[in-house]
Amino acid sequence: MTSTVAQGSTAVVTGASSGIGAAAARRLAAAGYRVVLTARRAERIEALAEELSAAGHTAVAYPLDVTDRAAVDAFAGSLERVDVLINNAGGALGLDPVAQGDPADWRAMYEVNVLGVLHMTQALLPALIASGAGTVLVVSSTAGHGTYEGGGGYVAAKHGTHALTETLRLELVGEPVRVIEIAPGMVATEEFSLNRFGGDSDRAAQVYAGVAQPLTADDVADTIAWTVTRPQHVNVDLLVVRPRAQVSNTKVHRES
């Protein structure tokens, strides 16, 4: 059973300029939501808003850095209604051992993956509660549920994301707000690994080398749209999604 999206229902998507965020925005717009696209790259989200509008959907772009609390508060103040918040903005930097990790990279990952979620959730929570049927969805990672060598900073940040989400669910019991966590494993998007390795395309390609079918951004967006459109009494607490070839953070089948 799929819930009917009420007219005017608004879904805010962070990190909507590419990858999972853009794919989720397309899925939610098709489901009937008015989609508010946020990301730092204005030209990307403006182009996506135009694409969705041309397809007959309702979408607006709002350039935003989720690590800037003053900007987030101003954004929240500009919205008349919020029914769904997709906390998708995040990312990884480097693959160094803990002993050689760059503290600046660790700080940057914590700020976007944890504090970014905190800023957006705190700023929009009053509106989500006022909607009478709000949803906070956090895109975390399997890195938030296990460790792997070289992933210390990202793993620590995503564990923080998971802890924030689980705690929020406990604290909001009794309120008309669902708290959902989607934890993807290996997803081949155009930018995640490229950004992680500072634009080194060869190194980024090696992440997926030999993996017949890593997840796509749309695979994850499909799970996002599915969980959000369940009847309001149904809360998908945690959904872990990996490609068939990946059974853990460290065990992946690669074809020769």
Secondary structure, DSSP 8 states (H G I E B T S, - for coil): ------TT-EEEESSTTSHHHHHHHHHHHHHT-EEEEEES-HHHHHHHHHHHHHTT--EEEEE--TT-HHHHHHHHHT-S--SEEEE----------GGG--HHHHHHHHIIIIIHHHHHHHHHHHHHHHTSSEEEEEE--GGGS---TT-HHHHHHHHHHHHHHHHHHHHTTTSSEEEEEEEE--B--SSHHHHHTTT-HHHHHHHTTT-S--B-HHHHHHHHHHHHTS-TT----EEEE--TTBSSSS-B----
